[in-house]
Amino acid sequence: MITAHSPSVSASIIESMGLKKTQMNPRRSEPGRSANNAAVSKRILARTEAAARVAQFPDLRNNGILARALVIYIAMVTAYAIATSTELRDVAINIAIALGLSLPVAALVALLWIGGSGLLRKLAYWQAATLLFLTCFIASWITSLLFGGLAWRGIALSMLGLAAVLIYFDTLGRALSPAVTEARLQALQARIRPHFLFNAINGVLGVLRADPRRAEAALEDMAELFRAIMRENKELKPLNDEVVLTRQYLDLEKLRLGARLHVNWKIDAMPGDALVPPLVLQPIAENAVYHGIEPSNQPGVIEIEVVLVRNNVIINVKNPFVEQVGLHHGGNKMAMGNIRERLALHFDAEARMTAGPRDGRYHVQIVLPYRKSRDTKSLL
């Protein structure tokens, strides 16, 4: 009886809930719903992309940004002077006058920009730019009142030069937006995880029966390592944390490679509170293992040195240089390129990275400015 009456009961329930019409005519409702969902998704995606591609206001305390702003400013004022010259012989005089009128105002604005960088970077780009334009206008106006004559031209020149600088950094900031950088970082992490995961599991399996406690400790290290790698990695982290992460990685590789892998740490003079991009040292260590230790049957030493020299943090990683032969492919250039991009994003021209064979060993060096971490909570 239940089976015989189930269709009618179900039909009445559906009809009472107002669903019968929809069930009977699915084609009439689905296209409209799908189109609406697609439109909503497009709007959400557009808002997300627009929010992600907002440039952060440039920090003029960075030497690379300061030098770039100065070059753009002088080029813009010089172009203006050339464009307003009626004769070729007047070009040099007009350039001298234009720079003489505008550079004092530009220097004052730059000093205020440097001193207020912390505040300006907390504001929206247009808000910070508006403050600087007001400062520039007031400074130019006061200069014109004090010196009179041609000094009023400094207002237009200073505003024009400042506009060129701000437009340039806004365009650059959008091109190197956090969204693009995060996507590249995620691509790097996706490459590290599978490659390293398989090696780590093989290493644990190799000692599981002979030394269960060591295998258990290795699994705990692997869990900690992957937790750190999968974490949000947008902000700079203390160097201490990066060293701990790299130690855990190398300890796991030692399970697999045994006596073939030796690591020489020289970090007694390391500034542990220095801020560095996350995943800056571990990929280099992985590269050293992959290219310097794995291809050879002989034991090899990876040397990791971190020192502070004249307010610069210098990281040196050296490993045996083994000529690539056939089966061992050229390797992890993506990781090295990603590190270079993130160094440029965070430190601009103040950071650099070099890599190549030297004296029979492969040498990777990173130089970046020493910025202290305010966070006292680290993995060490």
C-alpha positions as a printed NumPy array, in Angstrom:
array([[  0.   ,   0.   ,   0.   ],
       [  2.794,   2.351,   0.761],
       [  4.371,   1.703,  -2.588],
       [  1.102,   2.097,  -4.434],
       [  0.256,   5.407,  -2.829],
       [  3.764,   6.911,  -2.622],
       [  3.613,   8.722,  -6.003],
       [  0.349,  10.5  ,  -5.164],
       [  1.521,  11.384,  -1.66 ],
       [  4.8  ,  12.719,  -3.002],
       [  2.968,  14.683,  -5.698],
       [  0.661,  16.284,  -3.14 ],
       [  3.573,  17.2  ,  -0.879],
       [  5.488,  18.736,  -3.772],
       [  2.37 ,  20.597,  -4.919],
       [  1.705,  21.884,  -1.398],
       [  5.276,  23.209,  -1.201],
       [  4.873,  25.057,  -4.464],
       [  7.489,  22.951,  -6.215],
       [  5.337,  21.076,  -8.688],
       [  5.445,  23.805, -11.311],
       [  9.193,  24.005, -11.161],
       [  9.601,  20.248, -11.37 ],
       [  7.287,  20.011, -14.344],
       [  8.963,  22.888, -16.222],
       [ 12.653,  22.777, -15.285],
       [ 13.772,  24.22 , -18.594],
       [ 11.74 ,  27.374, -18.023],
       [ 13.509,  28.277, -14.758],
       [ 17.057,  26.924, -15.113],
       [ 18.352,  29.196, -17.901],
       [ 17.305,  32.341, -16.054],
       [ 18.786,  31.081, -12.786],
       [ 22.058,  30.075, -14.478],
       [ 22.332,  33.439, -16.214],
       [ 21.692,  35.236, -12.926],
       [ 24.298,  33.123, -11.094],
       [ 26.812,  33.762, -13.86 ],
       [ 26.199,  37.504, -13.665],
       [ 26.59 ,  37.512,  -9.88 ],
       [ 29.798,  35.47 , -10.145],
       [ 31.173,  37.918, -12.697],
       [ 30.443,  40.884, -10.444],
       [ 32.039,  39.181,  -7.432],
       [ 35.105,  38.248,  -9.472],
       [ 35.393,  41.786, -10.844],
       [ 35.169,  43.303,  -7.349],
       [ 37.705,  40.818,  -5.981],
       [ 40.144,  41.477,  -8.799],
       [ 39.727,  45.235,  -8.507],
       [ 40.305,  45.096,  -4.74 ],
       [ 43.374,  42.896,  -5.147],
       [ 44.91 ,  45.162,  -7.779],
       [ 45.08 ,  48.269,  -5.609],
       [ 48.602,  49.62 ,  -5.455],
       [ 50.173,  50.214,  -2.065],
       [ 51.644,  53.664,  -1.568],
       [ 55.408,  53.619,  -2.211],
       [ 57.767,  53.765,   0.767],
       [ 60.277,  56.52 ,  -0.021],
       [ 62.553,  55.236,   2.764],
       [ 63.571,  52.507,   0.317],
       [ 66.705,  53.646,  -1.528],
       [ 65.634,  52.03 ,  -4.785],
       [ 62.238,  53.745,  -4.75 ],
       [ 63.835,  57.077,  -3.792],
       [ 66.331,  56.881,  -6.67 ],
       [ 63.602,  55.927,  -9.132],
       [ 61.362,  58.798,  -7.986],
       [ 64.239,  61.27 ,  -8.343],
       [ 65.025,  60.129, -11.894],
       [ 61.358,  60.344, -12.954],
       [ 60.964,  63.779, -11.372],
       [ 64.067,  65.257, -13.02 ],
       [ 63.132,  63.693, -16.376],
       [ 59.623,  65.17 , -16.235],
       [ 60.798,  68.68 , -15.29 ],
       [ 63.533,  68.54 , -17.942],
       [ 61.01 ,  67.488, -20.59 ],
       [ 58.799,  70.418, -19.607],
       [ 61.721,  72.838, -19.883],
       [ 62.672,  71.518, -23.313],
       [ 59.08 ,  71.663, -24.55 ],
       [ 58.715,  75.33 , -23.514],
       [ 61.999,  76.433, -25.115],
       [ 61.599,  78.424, -28.324],
       [ 65.233,  78.163, -29.41 ],
       [ 67.898,  75.499, -29.006],
       [ 70.243,  77.861, -27.19 ],
       [ 67.582,  78.453, -24.512],
       [ 67.241,  74.767, -23.601],
       [ 70.134,  74.615, -21.111],
       [ 69.069,  77.846, -19.408],
       [ 65.428,  76.726, -19.161],
       [ 66.431,  73.364, -17.693],
       [ 68.603,  75.077, -15.062],
       [ 65.807,  77.506, -14.163],
       [ 63.164,  74.774, -14.005],
       [ 65.254,  72.537, -11.787],
       [ 66.353,  75.448,  -9.612],
       [ 62.735,  76.507,  -9.042],
       [ 61.266,  73.066,  -8.423],
       [ 63.96 ,  70.98 ,  -6.706],
       [ 63.816,  72.837,  -3.326],
       [ 60.067,  72.227,  -3.184],
       [ 60.562,  68.601,  -4.293],
       [ 63.195,  68.094,  -1.584],
       [ 60.817,  69.411,   1.09 ],
       [ 57.979,  67.174,  -0.133],
       [ 60.366,  64.201,  -0.234],
       [ 61.471,  64.804,   3.361],
       [ 57.855,  64.964,   4.524],
       [ 57.077,  61.847,   2.46 ],
       [ 59.956,  59.934,   4.066],
       [ 59.028,  61.061,   7.57 ],
       [ 55.339,  60.238,   7.093],
       [ 55.718,  57.001,   5.112],
       [ 54.336,  54.942,   7.954],
       [ 51.121,  57.016,   8.003],
       [ 50.823,  57.392,   4.229],
       [ 50.999,  53.632,   3.657],
       [ 48.002,  53.135,   5.948],
       [ 45.847,  55.37 ,   3.729],
       [ 44.267,  54.632,   0.374],
       [ 46.51 ,  55.551,  -2.551],
       [ 44.366,  58.517,  -3.606],
       [ 44.211,  59.836,  -0.036],
       [ 48.002,  59.738,   0.386],
       [ 48.488,  61.272,  -3.066],
       [ 46.036,  64.103,  -2.219],
       [ 47.962,  64.909,   0.973],
       [ 51.224,  65.116,  -0.961],
       [ 49.681,  67.317,  -3.661],
       [ 48.37 ,  69.722,  -0.989],
       [ 51.786,  69.784,   0.671],
       [ 53.467,  70.404,  -2.67 ],
       [ 51.073,  73.23 ,  -3.566],
       [ 51.463,  74.97 ,  -0.188],
       [ 55.268,  74.684,  -0.294],
       [ 55.37 ,  76.026,  -3.875],
       [ 53.029,  78.905,  -3.001],
       [ 55.137,  79.93 ,  -0.002],
       [ 58.262,  79.801,  -2.179],
       [ 56.636,  82.019,  -4.809],
       [ 55.626,  84.56 ,  -2.135],
       [ 59.124,  84.651,  -0.663],
       [ 61.084,  84.91 ,  -3.902],
       [ 58.514,  86.299,  -6.337],
       [ 59.234,  86.703, -10.048],
       [ 59.588,  83.365, -11.81 ],
       [ 59.133,  81.409,  -8.6  ],
       [ 55.432,  80.892,  -9.378],
       [ 56.472,  78.511, -12.156],
       [ 57.717,  76.18 ,  -9.44 ],
       [ 54.091,  75.401,  -8.551],
       [ 53.3  ,  73.928, -11.961],
       [ 56.674,  72.21 , -12.274],
       [ 56.518,  70.624,  -8.828],
       [ 52.935,  69.44 ,  -9.273],
       [ 53.742,  68.045, -12.721],
       [ 56.787,  66.157, -11.468],
       [ 54.937,  64.777,  -8.437],
       [ 52.056,  63.63 , -10.647],
       [ 54.482,  61.739, -12.91 ],
       [ 56.072,  59.983,  -9.909],
       [ 52.744,  58.991,  -8.351],
       [ 51.272,  57.744, -11.64 ],
       [ 54.376,  55.647, -12.28 ],
       [ 54.291,  53.962,  -8.865],
       [ 50.542,  53.438,  -9.055],
       [ 50.936,  51.666, -12.409],
       [ 53.871,  49.619, -11.133],
       [ 52.022,  48.72 ,  -7.948],
       [ 49.031,  47.433,  -9.889],
       [ 51.276,  45.378, -12.159],
       [ 53.004,  43.837,  -9.122],
       [ 49.828,  43.556,  -7.087],
       [ 49.546,  41.179,  -4.11 ],
       [ 47.138,  39.042,  -6.151],
       [ 49.737,  38.359,  -8.847],
       [ 52.49 ,  37.802,  -6.302],
       [ 50.363,  35.446,  -4.226],
       [ 49.513,  33.42 ,  -7.332],
       [ 53.209,  33.028,  -8.118],
       [ 53.939,  32.056,  -4.523],
       [ 51.175,  29.455,  -4.586],
       [ 52.646,  28.046,  -7.795],
       [ 56.007,  27.739,  -6.072],
       [ 54.466,  26.031,  -3.041],
       [ 52.548,  23.619,  -5.272],
       [ 55.846,  22.616,  -6.853],
       [ 57.634,  22.153,  -3.537],
       [ 54.949,  20.084,  -1.805],
       [ 54.573,  17.077,  -4.156],
       [ 58.301,  16.782,  -4.893],
       [ 59.291,  17.003,  -1.262],
       [ 56.333,  14.968,   0.015],
       [ 57.32 ,  11.883,  -1.96 ],
       [ 60.949,  12.139,  -0.851],
       [ 59.983,  12.654,   2.796],
       [ 57.627,   9.667,   2.814],
       [ 60.307,   7.466,   1.261],
       [ 62.767,   8.626,   3.916],
       [ 60.342,   7.804,   6.738],
       [ 59.568,   4.373,   5.26 ],
       [ 63.278,   3.675,   5.101],
       [ 63.722,   3.958,   8.885],
       [ 60.248,   2.896,  10.011],
       [ 61.18 ,  -0.658,  10.98 ],
       [ 64.75 ,  -0.043,  12.075],
       [ 64.036,   3.049,  14.193],
       [ 60.311,   3.653,  14.874],
       [ 60.964,   6.564,  17.239],
       [ 63.016,   8.393,  14.65 ],
       [ 60.312,   7.769,  12.071],
       [ 57.691,   9.186,  14.448],
       [ 59.794,  12.284,  15.079],
       [ 60.291,  12.677,  11.336],
       [ 56.535,  12.536,  10.736],
       [ 56.031,  15.235,  13.373],
       [ 58.673,  17.397,  11.663],
       [ 57.011,  16.809,   8.305],
       [ 53.628,  17.871,   9.702],
       [ 55.15 ,  21.06 ,  11.138],
       [ 56.955,  21.775,   7.899],
       [ 53.871,  21.403,   5.751],
       [ 51.818,  23.445,   8.188],
       [ 54.313,  26.284,   7.77 ],
       [ 54.446,  25.92 ,   3.976],
       [ 50.646,  25.884,   3.594],
       [ 50.21 ,  28.909,   5.846],
       [ 49.347,  32.328,   4.386],
       [ 52.733,  33.653,   3.284],
       [ 52.109,  37.246,   2.237],
       [ 53.952,  39.064,   5.014],
       [ 57.627,  39.146,   5.954],
       [ 58.642,  36.687,   8.68 ],
       [ 61.497,  36.59 ,  11.233],
       [ 64.644,  34.939,   9.935],
       [ 64.592,  32.585,  12.942],
       [ 61.408,  30.986,  11.635],
       [ 62.897,  30.474,   8.192],
       [ 65.97 ,  28.789,   9.667],
       [ 63.802,  26.41 ,  11.738],
       [ 61.782,  25.542,   8.635],
       [ 64.958,  24.831,   6.652],
       [ 66.414,  22.703,   9.469],
       [ 63.279,  20.554,   9.514],
       [ 63.483,  20.112,   5.76 ],
       [ 67.168,  19.116,   5.817],
       [ 66.618,  16.709,   8.73 ],
       [ 63.961,  14.935,   6.679],
       [ 66.235,  14.781,   3.64 ],
       [ 68.961,  13.301,   5.813],
       [ 66.685,  10.331,   6.537],
       [ 66.705,   9.531,   2.832],
       [ 70.28 ,  10.459,   1.944],
       [ 71.983,   9.357,   5.17 ],
       [ 75.735,   9.935,   5.332],
       [ 75.752,  11.496,   1.876],
       [ 74.28 ,  14.716,   3.266],
       [ 76.173,  16.943,   5.684],
       [ 75.033,  20.443,   6.651],
       [ 77.373,  23.077,   8.054],
       [ 75.428,  25.888,   9.737],
       [ 77.253,  29.188,  10.327],
       [ 74.603,  31.283,  12.046],
       [ 76.275,  32.427,  15.272],
       [ 76.233,  36.023,  14.024],
       [ 72.78 ,  35.739,  12.455],
       [ 70.254,  38.516,  13.25 ],
       [ 67.33 ,  36.243,  14.083],
       [ 64.865,  39.127,  14.259],
       [ 65.535,  40.231,  10.666],
       [ 62.442,  40.228,   8.453],
       [ 62.676,  38.102,   5.306],
       [ 60.151,  36.842,   2.74 ],
       [ 58.757,  33.436,   3.78 ],
       [ 60.098,  30.426,   1.889],
       [ 63.28 ,  32.236,   0.91 ],
       [ 65.846,  29.816,   2.379],
       [ 64.126,  26.412,   2.203],
       [ 63.815,  26.356,  -1.621],
       [ 67.528,  27.218,  -1.926],
       [ 68.387,  24.363,   0.437],
       [ 66.151,  22.058,  -1.597],
       [ 67.942,  23.183,  -4.736],
       [ 71.3  ,  22.438,  -3.077],
       [ 70.18 ,  18.919,  -2.152],
       [ 68.662,  18.236,  -5.55 ],
       [ 71.604,  19.479,  -7.625],
       [ 74.565,  19.098,  -5.285],
       [ 73.95 ,  15.92 ,  -3.271],
       [ 71.555,  13.639,  -5.178],
       [ 73.525,  13.357,  -8.463],
       [ 76.677,  12.13 ,  -6.715],
       [ 77.342,   8.922,  -4.804],
       [ 79.957,  10.715,  -2.703],
       [ 79.204,  12.554,   0.56 ],
       [ 78.653,  16.278,   0.136],
       [ 78.484,  19.323,   2.389],
       [ 75.886,  22.081,   2.188],
       [ 77.114,  25.231,   3.915],
       [ 74.582,  27.813,   5.114],
       [ 75.926,  31.092,   6.461],
       [ 73.938,  34.122,   7.647],
       [ 75.689,  37.309,   8.788],
       [ 74.912,  40.979,   9.329],
       [ 77.245,  43.361,   7.492],
       [ 76.709,  47.143,   7.522],
       [ 72.971,  46.877,   8.142],
       [ 72.569,  44.259,   5.412],
       [ 71.602,  40.631,   6.013],
       [ 73.749,  38.353,   3.84 ],
       [ 72.692,  34.744,   3.264],
       [ 75.189,  32.396,   1.613],
       [ 74.33 ,  28.829,   0.597],
       [ 77.061,  26.66 ,  -0.941],
       [ 76.842,  23.088,  -2.206],
       [ 78.96 ,  20.747,  -4.359],
       [ 78.816,  21.658,  -8.03 ],
       [ 77.967,  18.578, -10.064],
       [ 77.839,  18.767, -13.84 ],
       [ 74.358,  17.78 , -14.98 ],
       [ 74.336,  14.508, -16.87 ],
       [ 71.344,  13.208, -18.787],
       [ 68.92 ,  11.842, -16.239],
       [ 69.202,  14.64 , -13.678],
       [ 67.35 ,  17.513, -15.3  ],
       [ 68.157,  21.203, -14.976],
       [ 65.729,  21.698, -12.165],
       [ 64.059,  24.263, -10.013],
       [ 64.614,  27.538, -11.883],
       [ 61.033,  28.513, -11.094],
       [ 61.774,  28.579,  -7.364],
       [ 64.863,  30.75 ,  -7.803],
       [ 63.012,  33.122, -10.113],
       [ 60.145,  33.338,  -7.627],
       [ 62.549,  34.27 ,  -4.838],
       [ 64.034,  37.05 ,  -6.973],
       [ 60.559,  38.421,  -7.725],
       [ 59.511,  38.423,  -4.078],
       [ 62.758,  40.099,  -3.004],
       [ 62.119,  42.829,  -5.581],
       [ 58.529,  43.212,  -4.428],
       [ 59.403,  43.579,  -0.751],
       [ 62.739,  45.438,  -0.969],
       [ 62.963,  46.81 ,  -4.531],
       [ 66.572,  47.636,  -5.49 ],
       [ 67.827,  47.239,  -1.913],
       [ 67.846,  43.443,  -2.221],
       [ 69.654,  41.257,  -4.714],
       [ 70.297,  37.591,  -5.388],
       [ 73.174,  35.991,  -7.281],
       [ 73.711,  32.333,  -8.116],
       [ 76.344,  30.367, -10.006],
       [ 79.393,  28.094,  -9.75 ],
       [ 82.419,  29.484,  -7.955],
       [ 85.652,  27.688,  -6.963],
       [ 84.214,  24.233,  -7.663],
       [ 81.039,  24.829,  -5.62 ],
       [ 77.65 ,  26.292,  -6.429],
       [ 77.095,  29.512,  -4.516],
       [ 73.787,  31.316,  -3.907],
       [ 73.923,  34.686,  -2.154],
       [ 71.056,  36.885,  -1.007],
       [ 71.623,  40.429,   0.255],
       [ 68.7  ,  42.312,   1.793],
       [ 68.285,  45.264,   4.17 ],
       [ 68.072,  44.589,   7.874],
       [ 64.571,  45.289,   9.107],
       [ 63.776,  44.252,  12.65 ],
       [ 60.742,  42.195,  13.528],
       [ 58.437,  43.546,  16.219],
       [ 56.938,  40.108,  16.728],
       [ 58.762,  38.314,  19.539],
       [ 56.831,  35.081,  18.936],
       [ 58.771,  32.899,  16.531],
       [ 59.384,  29.217,  16.037],
       [ 62.686,  29.357,  17.914]])
